[in-house]
Amino acid sequence: MEGDLFSGFGERYQMDGKLLQNFQKSFVQVQDILDQNRLLINEINQNHESKQADHLGRNVGLIRELNNNIRTVASLYGDLSHSFARSIDASSEGESTGTLKSDGKANNQKRFRSG
């Protein structure tokens, strides 16, 4: 009977661990891109202040790179949001042992072992 109560317990935390690793990996990627963007913006500003034709021409490529980086960050955040929502849905479905009352609130029923 104890196996019934705790079945999947280890699997759940293993899944959560993998999920956290994926989140951490994505956040590191985002931070790296944001750090790169900061450098790009600094270089763009320096080129703009110099008013030299070749520097201003270089800004076109730098701004394109900056825009691509912003799209990548938005995509990574979108993926993170989607993954998080999926994990919450899966978690809710796995933990839901209760039923809904007529008012729409959960009626959580806990199972207890008899002594």
C-alpha positions, 0 to 999 in steps of 0.5 A: 500500500505504501508503494501506491502512496509514493509511486512516481515520487522519485520520477516527479522530482527527476522530471522537475530537476530536468525542467530546472536544468532546461530553464537554467540553460535557457536563462544562461543563453538569454543572459549571454545574448543580453550581454552581447547586446550591451556591447553592440549598443556601446559600439553602435553609440561610439560609431554614431558619435564618431560621425565617420562614414565607415563607422556609420556604415558598420552600424547597419550590420551591428543594428541587424545583429542586435535585432536578430539577437532581440528576436532570439531572446524573445523566442527563448522567452516564448519557449520558456513560457511554453515549457513552464505552462506545460509543466504546470499543466502536467503537474496539476493533472498528476497531483489532482486527486480531488474533484470540483465542487459546484462552486468550481473550487477544488475539493481536495481529497487526501488518502490516508493509510489506516493504522 
